[in-house]
């Protein structure tokens, strides 16, 4: 294995900082090519990649099998975004690896901002500091029954933040996390969690659909739903029926609400923000560092 790629291309707006691009240059024979927008078509994407051996891509651009098949020089795909599994990834990860291409994603770079968003929005809604107030009287986070659906990094950090505030925290996840149960979290089945919780917060991989008509019915009214997942982990029609019930509120950041229809966003008690909660100066620095770490590790 050499110590450089023939060329590295950032095929869309990866948000890598300038210093990170300079670092990338040390690993590229040709000048690193940096695009600041998403390609309009597969043809344009293929033109951008050309004969490059390495590409960096954000979550916004799909790198399907058809592209990978045509890029015979490709040795490395660096994802400037999270990589949970092949199903939720924007890159055909398993296929690329079958072709001998190394695919690396990053983790834990935007989570602290998401936690700050959730706590901030919840406090505003519970106390009526903004234009909405959950109940007639302001209430505290103390003793609130909060269910976390998906106990990955974001879910774990949220649990760590909520427990000292006196909330009763429950979770549902694909796998049990005994170390968090020892800290005071209680594992419940999805049905039990929906019945028990006053507030649920969703932290699931893209393309996961977990809640439908039946689940929203179980969750009931006078409740709060928070979604900061990429995409909607529920059926929108079922959500619309639920949000119209008395006392229900929903909170979305820019990522969590991006797939909602404009009509749904306009419904009373849907609190929808345009900004992504996970994006900050610190996020951008961590993203840049982690993308570089992965690329450097390829040569070691």
NURO-11214 format. One record per residue (C-alpha): residue in one letter; y, z, x; residue number from 1; chain. Coordinates in steps of 0.1 Angstrom, whole numbers, plus 5000, padded with zeros to 4 digits. Each point is the difference from the previous one (the first is absolute). Last residue first. Example, Ala and Ser with C-alpha at 12.3 -4.5 7.8 and 13.67 -1.06 7.14 Angstrom:
# residues 2
atom residu=S v=4989 w=5071 u=5137 num=2 chaine=A .
atom residu=A v=4966 w=5007 u=4986 num=1 chaine=A .
//
This chain:
# residues 300
atom residu=X v=5024 w=5088 u=4986 num=300 chaine=A .
atom residu=X v=5016 w=4967 u=4990 num=299 chaine=A .
atom residu=X v=4995 w=5006 u=4962 num=298 chaine=A .
atom residu=X v=5014 w=5035 u=5005 num=297 chaine=A .
atom residu=X v=5034 w=4985 u=5008 num=296 chaine=A .
atom residu=X v=5001 w=4982 u=4967 num=295 chaine=A .
atom residu=X v=4991 w=5031 u=4980 num=294 chaine=A .
atom residu=X v=5026 w=5021 u=5018 num=293 chaine=A .
atom residu=X v=5026 w=4974 u=4994 num=292 chaine=A .
atom residu=X v=4994 w=4999 u=4962 num=291 chaine=A .
atom residu=X v=5001 w=5039 u=5001 num=290 chaine=A .
atom residu=X v=5033 w=5002 u=5018 num=289 chaine=A .
atom residu=X v=5018 w=4974 u=4978 num=288 chaine=A .
atom residu=X v=4987 w=5017 u=4968 num=287 chaine=A .
atom residu=X v=5011 w=5035 u=5012 num=286 chaine=A .
atom residu=X v=5035 w=4987 u=5008 num=285 chaine=A .
atom residu=X v=5003 w=4982 u=4966 num=284 chaine=A .
atom residu=X v=4988 w=5032 u=4982 num=283 chaine=A .
atom residu=X v=5025 w=5021 u=5019 num=282 chaine=A .
atom residu=X v=5029 w=4977 u=4990 num=281 chaine=A .
atom residu=X v=4988 w=5003 u=4964 num=280 chaine=A .
atom residu=X v=4975 w=4982 u=4976 num=279 chaine=A .
atom residu=X v=4973 w=5019 u=4982 num=278 chaine=A .
atom residu=X v=5019 w=5006 u=4968 num=277 chaine=A .
atom residu=X v=5005 w=4963 u=4995 num=276 chaine=A .
atom residu=X v=5034 w=4994 u=4983 num=275 chaine=A .
atom residu=X v=5003 w=4983 u=4966 num=274 chaine=A .
atom residu=X v=4995 w=5033 u=4981 num=273 chaine=A .
atom residu=X v=4983 w=5004 u=4966 num=272 chaine=A .
atom residu=X v=5003 w=5030 u=4977 num=271 chaine=A .
atom residu=X v=4981 w=4990 u=4968 num=270 chaine=A .
atom residu=X v=5012 w=5025 u=4974 num=269 chaine=A .
atom residu=X v=5015 w=4974 u=4978 num=268 chaine=A .
atom residu=X v=4985 w=4965 u=5004 num=267 chaine=A .
atom residu=X v=5020 w=4977 u=5022 num=266 chaine=A .
atom residu=X v=4974 w=4999 u=5028 num=265 chaine=A .
atom residu=X v=4973 w=4989 u=4975 num=264 chaine=A .
atom residu=X v=5022 w=4970 u=4989 num=263 chaine=A .
atom residu=X v=5006 w=4990 u=5037 num=262 chaine=A .
atom residu=X v=4962 w=4998 u=5004 num=261 chaine=A .
atom residu=X v=4985 w=5025 u=5025 num=260 chaine=A .
atom residu=X v=4985 w=4985 u=5032 num=259 chaine=A .
atom residu=X v=5028 w=5014 u=5023 num=258 chaine=A .
atom residu=X v=4998 w=5034 u=4984 num=257 chaine=A .
atom residu=X v=4980 w=5019 u=5026 num=256 chaine=A .
atom residu=X v=5016 w=4981 u=5029 num=255 chaine=A .
atom residu=X v=5036 w=5006 u=4989 num=254 chaine=A .
atom residu=X v=4994 w=5036 u=4990 num=253 chaine=A .
atom residu=X v=4985 w=5009 u=4966 num=252 chaine=A .
atom residu=X v=5004 w=5030 u=4978 num=251 chaine=A .
atom residu=X v=4984 w=5003 u=4965 num=250 chaine=A .
atom residu=X v=5010 w=5023 u=4971 num=249 chaine=A .
atom residu=X v=4981 w=5011 u=4969 num=248 chaine=A .
atom residu=X v=5017 w=5023 u=4975 num=247 chaine=A .
atom residu=X v=4991 w=4982 u=4968 num=246 chaine=A .
atom residu=X v=4976 w=4971 u=5003 num=245 chaine=A .
atom residu=X v=5016 w=4967 u=5010 num=244 chaine=A .
atom residu=X v=4989 w=5004 u=5036 num=243 chaine=A .
atom residu=X v=4963 w=4999 u=4989 num=242 chaine=A .
atom residu=X v=5002 w=4967 u=4981 num=241 chaine=A .
atom residu=X v=5018 w=4984 u=5030 num=240 chaine=A .
atom residu=X v=4974 w=5014 u=5024 num=239 chaine=A .
atom residu=X v=4972 w=4985 u=4980 num=238 chaine=A .
atom residu=X v=5017 w=4966 u=5001 num=237 chaine=A .
atom residu=X v=5007 w=5004 u=5038 num=236 chaine=A .
atom residu=X v=4963 w=5006 u=5008 num=235 chaine=A .
atom residu=X v=5000 w=5025 u=5029 num=234 chaine=A .
atom residu=X v=5000 w=5003 u=5038 num=233 chaine=A .
atom residu=X v=5031 w=4978 u=5000 num=232 chaine=A .
atom residu=X v=5011 w=4985 u=5033 num=231 chaine=A .
atom residu=X v=5006 w=5016 u=5033 num=230 chaine=A .
atom residu=X v=4996 w=5037 u=4991 num=229 chaine=A .
atom residu=X v=5031 w=5020 u=4994 num=228 chaine=A .
atom residu=X v=4991 w=5010 u=4965 num=227 chaine=A .
atom residu=X v=5011 w=5032 u=4982 num=226 chaine=A .
atom residu=X v=4988 w=5009 u=4965 num=225 chaine=A .
atom residu=X v=5016 w=5029 u=4980 num=224 chaine=A .
atom residu=X v=4986 w=5016 u=4968 num=223 chaine=A .
atom residu=X v=5011 w=5011 u=4966 num=222 chaine=A .
atom residu=X v=4972 w=4978 u=4985 num=221 chaine=A .
atom residu=X v=4964 w=4994 u=5007 num=220 chaine=A .
atom residu=X v=4981 w=4996 u=5033 num=219 chaine=A .
atom residu=X v=4968 w=4993 u=4980 num=218 chaine=A .
atom residu=X v=5017 w=4972 u=4981 num=217 chaine=A .
atom residu=X v=5013 w=4986 u=5032 num=216 chaine=A .
atom residu=X v=4964 w=5000 u=5014 num=215 chaine=A .
atom residu=X v=4986 w=4982 u=4969 num=214 chaine=A .
atom residu=X v=5027 w=4973 u=5000 num=213 chaine=A .
atom residu=X v=4995 w=4992 u=5037 num=212 chaine=A .
atom residu=X v=5004 w=5018 u=5033 num=211 chaine=A .
atom residu=X v=4982 w=4992 u=5032 num=210 chaine=A .
atom residu=X v=5010 w=4965 u=5011 num=209 chaine=A .
atom residu=X v=5000 w=4997 u=5038 num=208 chaine=A .
atom residu=X v=5015 w=4967 u=5013 num=207 chaine=A .
atom residu=X v=5021 w=5018 u=5027 num=206 chaine=A .
atom residu=X v=4986 w=5033 u=5013 num=205 chaine=A .
atom residu=X v=5006 w=5031 u=4980 num=204 chaine=A .
atom residu=X v=5026 w=5029 u=5000 num=203 chaine=A .
atom residu=X v=5007 w=5008 u=4964 num=202 chaine=A .
atom residu=X v=5019 w=5032 u=4989 num=201 chaine=A .
atom residu=X v=4990 w=5019 u=4969 num=200 chaine=A .
atom residu=X v=5021 w=5026 u=4982 num=199 chaine=A .
atom residu=X v=4990 w=5023 u=4972 num=198 chaine=A .
atom residu=X v=4964 w=5001 u=5014 num=197 chaine=A .
atom residu=X v=4970 w=5015 u=4983 num=196 chaine=A .
atom residu=X v=4988 w=4971 u=4977 num=195 chaine=A .
atom residu=X v=5007 w=4973 u=5026 num=194 chaine=A .
atom residu=X v=4983 w=5021 u=5028 num=193 chaine=A .
atom residu=X v=4970 w=5006 u=4977 num=192 chaine=A .
atom residu=X v=4996 w=4962 u=4993 num=191 chaine=A .
atom residu=X v=5004 w=4991 u=5037 num=190 chaine=A .
atom residu=X v=4974 w=5026 u=5011 num=189 chaine=A .
atom residu=X v=5017 w=5030 u=5015 num=188 chaine=A .
atom residu=X v=5004 w=5013 u=5036 num=187 chaine=A .
atom residu=X v=5022 w=5031 u=5003 num=186 chaine=A .
atom residu=X v=5025 w=5003 u=5028 num=185 chaine=A .
atom residu=X v=5005 w=5035 u=5015 num=184 chaine=A .
atom residu=X v=4999 w=4996 u=5038 num=183 chaine=A .
atom residu=X v=4962 w=5002 u=5000 num=182 chaine=A .
atom residu=X v=4999 w=4971 u=4975 num=181 chaine=A .
atom residu=X v=5021 w=4981 u=5026 num=180 chaine=A .
atom residu=X v=4973 w=5005 u=5027 num=179 chaine=A .
atom residu=X v=4973 w=4991 u=4974 num=178 chaine=A .
atom residu=X v=5015 w=4965 u=4995 num=177 chaine=A .
atom residu=X v=4976 w=4984 u=4974 num=176 chaine=A .
atom residu=X v=4996 w=4962 u=5001 num=175 chaine=A .
atom residu=X v=5012 w=4973 u=4976 num=174 chaine=A .
atom residu=X v=5029 w=5023 u=4990 num=173 chaine=A .
atom residu=X v=5012 w=5022 u=4972 num=172 chaine=A .
atom residu=X v=5023 w=5028 u=5007 num=171 chaine=A .
atom residu=X v=5014 w=5033 u=4986 num=170 chaine=A .
atom residu=X v=5031 w=5019 u=5010 num=169 chaine=A .
atom residu=X v=5014 w=5031 u=4983 num=168 chaine=A .
atom residu=X v=5036 w=5000 u=5011 num=167 chaine=A .
atom residu=X v=5014 w=5030 u=5019 num=166 chaine=A .
atom residu=X v=5025 w=4982 u=5022 num=165 chaine=A .
atom residu=X v=4978 w=5007 u=5031 num=164 chaine=A .
atom residu=X v=4973 w=4979 u=4984 num=163 chaine=A .
atom residu=X v=5022 w=4970 u=4992 num=162 chaine=A .
atom residu=X v=5008 w=4988 u=5035 num=161 chaine=A .
atom residu=X v=4964 w=5003 u=5014 num=160 chaine=A .
atom residu=X v=4987 w=4982 u=4968 num=159 chaine=A .
atom residu=X v=5026 w=4972 u=5006 num=158 chaine=A .
atom residu=X v=4989 w=4996 u=5036 num=157 chaine=A .
atom residu=X v=4963 w=4998 u=4989 num=156 chaine=A .
atom residu=X v=5008 w=4974 u=4972 num=155 chaine=A .
atom residu=X v=5020 w=4979 u=5025 num=154 chaine=A .
atom residu=X v=4972 w=5001 u=5027 num=153 chaine=A .
atom residu=X v=4972 w=4993 u=4975 num=152 chaine=A .
atom residu=X v=4993 w=5022 u=4971 num=151 chaine=A .
atom residu=X v=5001 w=4975 u=4971 num=150 chaine=A .
atom residu=X v=5010 w=5013 u=4966 num=149 chaine=A .
atom residu=X v=5021 w=5031 u=5005 num=148 chaine=A .
atom residu=X v=5001 w=5023 u=4969 num=147 chaine=A .
atom residu=X v=5029 w=5024 u=4995 num=146 chaine=A .
atom residu=X v=4998 w=5031 u=4978 num=145 chaine=A .
atom residu=X v=5034 w=5016 u=5002 num=144 chaine=A .
atom residu=X v=4997 w=5037 u=5010 num=143 chaine=A .
atom residu=X v=5033 w=4999 u=5020 num=142 chaine=A .
atom residu=X v=5015 w=4965 u=4999 num=141 chaine=A .
atom residu=X v=5028 w=5015 u=4979 num=140 chaine=A .
atom residu=X v=5010 w=4994 u=4964 num=139 chaine=A .
atom residu=X v=5033 w=4990 u=4984 num=138 chaine=A .
atom residu=X v=5000 w=5008 u=4962 num=137 chaine=A .
atom residu=X v=4997 w=4972 u=4974 num=136 chaine=A .
atom residu=X v=4973 w=4983 u=5020 num=135 chaine=A .
atom residu=X v=4998 w=4971 u=5025 num=134 chaine=A .
atom residu=X v=5037 w=4996 u=5006 num=133 chaine=A .
atom residu=X v=5016 w=4966 u=5006 num=132 chaine=A .
atom residu=X v=5035 w=4989 u=5012 num=131 chaine=A .
atom residu=X v=4996 w=5017 u=5034 num=130 chaine=A .
atom residu=X v=4999 w=5037 u=5008 num=129 chaine=A .
atom residu=X v=4979 w=5006 u=4969 num=128 chaine=A .
atom residu=X v=4979 w=5028 u=5016 num=127 chaine=A .
atom residu=X v=4966 w=4985 u=4997 num=126 chaine=A .
atom residu=X v=5013 w=4964 u=5004 num=125 chaine=A .
atom residu=X v=5021 w=5008 u=5031 num=124 chaine=A .
atom residu=X v=4972 w=5021 u=5015 num=123 chaine=A .
atom residu=X v=4975 w=4973 u=4995 num=122 chaine=A .
atom residu=X v=5022 w=4973 u=5015 num=121 chaine=A .
atom residu=X v=5006 w=5020 u=5032 num=120 chaine=A .
atom residu=X v=4964 w=5011 u=5004 num=119 chaine=A .
atom residu=X v=4988 w=4964 u=4995 num=118 chaine=A .
atom residu=X v=5026 w=4984 u=5022 num=117 chaine=A .
atom residu=X v=4996 w=5025 u=5029 num=116 chaine=A .
atom residu=X v=4962 w=4994 u=4999 num=115 chaine=A .
atom residu=X v=5006 w=4962 u=5001 num=114 chaine=A .
atom residu=X v=5023 w=5004 u=5030 num=113 chaine=A .
atom residu=X v=4974 w=5019 u=5019 num=112 chaine=A .
atom residu=X v=4973 w=4973 u=4993 num=111 chaine=A .
atom residu=X v=5015 w=4969 u=5016 num=110 chaine=A .
atom residu=X v=4982 w=4998 u=5033 num=109 chaine=A .
atom residu=X v=4966 w=5017 u=4993 num=108 chaine=A .
atom residu=X v=4978 w=4969 u=5007 num=107 chaine=A .
atom residu=X v=5000 w=4967 u=5018 num=106 chaine=A .
atom residu=X v=4978 w=4970 u=4998 num=105 chaine=A .
atom residu=X v=4980 w=4982 u=5027 num=104 chaine=A .
atom residu=X v=4980 w=4968 u=4996 num=103 chaine=A .
atom residu=X v=4981 w=4986 u=5031 num=102 chaine=A .
atom residu=X v=4988 w=4965 u=4995 num=101 chaine=A .
atom residu=X v=4963 w=4993 u=5008 num=100 chaine=A .
atom residu=X v=4995 w=4976 u=4971 num=99 chaine=A .
atom residu=X v=4980 w=5027 u=4982 num=98 chaine=A .
atom residu=X v=5031 w=5023 u=5006 num=97 chaine=A .
atom residu=X v=5022 w=4975 u=4982 num=96 chaine=A .
atom residu=X v=4976 w=4998 u=4970 num=95 chaine=A .
atom residu=X v=4999 w=5038 u=4997 num=94 chaine=A .
atom residu=X v=5038 w=5003 u=5001 num=93 chaine=A .
atom residu=X v=5010 w=4972 u=4976 num=92 chaine=A .
atom residu=X v=5036 w=5012 u=5005 num=91 chaine=A .
atom residu=X v=5022 w=5013 u=4971 num=90 chaine=A .
atom residu=X v=4978 w=5031 u=4999 num=89 chaine=A .
atom residu=X v=4990 w=5018 u=4968 num=88 chaine=A .
atom residu=X v=4964 w=4987 u=4999 num=87 chaine=A .
atom residu=X v=4995 w=4999 u=5038 num=86 chaine=A .
atom residu=X v=5006 w=5038 u=5003 num=85 chaine=A .
atom residu=X v=5028 w=5024 u=5008 num=84 chaine=A .
atom residu=X v=5023 w=4980 u=5023 num=83 chaine=A .
atom residu=X v=5036 w=5011 u=4998 num=82 chaine=A .
atom residu=X v=5028 w=4978 u=5011 num=81 chaine=A .
atom residu=X v=5013 w=4981 u=5031 num=80 chaine=A .
atom residu=X v=4966 w=4984 u=5002 num=79 chaine=A .
atom residu=X v=4991 w=4987 u=5034 num=78 chaine=A .
atom residu=X v=4977 w=4970 u=4999 num=77 chaine=A .
atom residu=X v=4984 w=4991 u=5034 num=76 chaine=A .
atom residu=X v=4978 w=4972 u=5014 num=75 chaine=A .
atom residu=X v=5014 w=4969 u=4982 num=74 chaine=A .
atom residu=X v=4994 w=4967 u=5019 num=73 chaine=A .
atom residu=X v=4979 w=4985 u=4972 num=72 chaine=A .
atom residu=X v=5026 w=5005 u=4973 num=71 chaine=A .
atom residu=X v=4987 w=4978 u=4972 num=70 chaine=A .
atom residu=X v=4972 w=5024 u=4990 num=69 chaine=A .
atom residu=X v=5025 w=5029 u=5000 num=68 chaine=A .
atom residu=X v=5023 w=4982 u=4976 num=67 chaine=A .
atom residu=X v=4972 w=4992 u=4974 num=66 chaine=A .
atom residu=X v=4986 w=5035 u=5004 num=65 chaine=A .
atom residu=X v=5033 w=5015 u=4987 num=64 chaine=A .
atom residu=X v=5030 w=5014 u=5020 num=63 chaine=A .
atom residu=X v=5023 w=5010 u=4971 num=62 chaine=A .
atom residu=X v=5036 w=5009 u=5008 num=61 chaine=A .
atom residu=X v=5018 w=5030 u=4986 num=60 chaine=A .
atom residu=X v=4980 w=5027 u=5017 num=59 chaine=A .
atom residu=X v=5017 w=4991 u=5034 num=58 chaine=A .
atom residu=X v=4985 w=4978 u=5026 num=57 chaine=A .
atom residu=X v=4997 w=4999 u=5038 num=56 chaine=A .
atom residu=X v=4983 w=4970 u=5015 num=55 chaine=A .
atom residu=X v=4979 w=4995 u=5032 num=54 chaine=A .
atom residu=X v=4984 w=4970 u=5016 num=53 chaine=A .
atom residu=X v=5027 w=4976 u=4990 num=52 chaine=A .
atom residu=X v=4989 w=4963 u=4995 num=51 chaine=A .
atom residu=X v=5023 w=4994 u=4970 num=50 chaine=A .
atom residu=X v=5006 w=5033 u=4982 num=49 chaine=A .
atom residu=X v=5033 w=4989 u=4985 num=48 chaine=A .
atom residu=X v=4986 w=4966 u=4990 num=47 chaine=A .
atom residu=X v=4970 w=5017 u=4984 num=46 chaine=A .
atom residu=X v=5024 w=5023 u=4980 num=45 chaine=A .
atom residu=X v=5020 w=4969 u=4989 num=44 chaine=A .
atom residu=X v=4969 w=4983 u=4987 num=43 chaine=A .
atom residu=X v=4989 w=5032 u=4983 num=42 chaine=A .
atom residu=X v=5033 w=4999 u=4981 num=41 chaine=A .
atom residu=X v=5034 w=5015 u=4997 num=40 chaine=A .
atom residu=X v=4997 w=5020 u=5033 num=39 chaine=A .
atom residu=X v=5016 w=5035 u=4998 num=38 chaine=A .
atom residu=X v=5033 w=5006 u=5017 num=37 chaine=A .
atom residu=X v=5013 w=5014 u=5033 num=36 chaine=A .
atom residu=X v=4978 w=4979 u=5023 num=35 chaine=A .
atom residu=X v=4996 w=5011 u=5037 num=34 chaine=A .
atom residu=X v=4984 w=4978 u=5027 num=33 chaine=A .
atom residu=X v=4991 w=5018 u=5032 num=32 chaine=A .
atom residu=X v=5009 w=4978 u=5029 num=31 chaine=A .
atom residu=X v=4969 w=4985 u=5016 num=30 chaine=A .
atom residu=X v=4977 w=5020 u=5023 num=29 chaine=A .
atom residu=X v=4999 w=5029 u=4976 num=28 chaine=A .
atom residu=X v=4990 w=5036 u=5008 num=27 chaine=A .
atom residu=X v=5032 w=5011 u=5017 num=26 chaine=A .
atom residu=X v=5019 w=4983 u=4972 num=25 chaine=A .
atom residu=X v=4986 w=5026 u=4976 num=24 chaine=A .
atom residu=X v=5021 w=5026 u=5017 num=23 chaine=A .
atom residu=X v=5032 w=4980 u=4993 num=22 chaine=A .
atom residu=X v=4989 w=4997 u=4964 num=21 chaine=A .
atom residu=X v=4996 w=5038 u=4999 num=20 chaine=A .
atom residu=X v=5035 w=5005 u=5014 num=19 chaine=A .
atom residu=X v=5013 w=4978 u=4972 num=18 chaine=A .
atom residu=X v=4984 w=5021 u=4972 num=17 chaine=A .
atom residu=X v=4970 w=4986 u=4981 num=16 chaine=A .
atom residu=X v=5009 w=4994 u=4964 num=15 chaine=A .
atom residu=X v=4970 w=4977 u=4996 num=14 chaine=A .
atom residu=X v=5022 w=4973 u=4983 num=13 chaine=A .
atom residu=X v=4975 w=4971 u=5001 num=12 chaine=A .
atom residu=X v=4976 w=4983 u=5025 num=11 chaine=A .
atom residu=X v=5008 w=5022 u=5030 num=10 chaine=A .
atom residu=X v=4985 w=4976 u=5025 num=9 chaine=A .
atom residu=X v=4984 w=5009 u=5034 num=8 chaine=A .
atom residu=X v=4992 w=4972 u=5025 num=7 chaine=A .
atom residu=X v=4975 w=4993 u=5028 num=6 chaine=A .
atom residu=X v=4989 w=5036 u=4997 num=5 chaine=A .
atom residu=X v=5003 w=5022 u=5031 num=4 chaine=A .
atom residu=X v=4979 w=5023 u=5022 num=3 chaine=A .
atom residu=X v=4969 w=4977 u=4999 num=2 chaine=A .
atom residu=X v=4966 w=5010 u=4987 num=1 chaine=A .
//
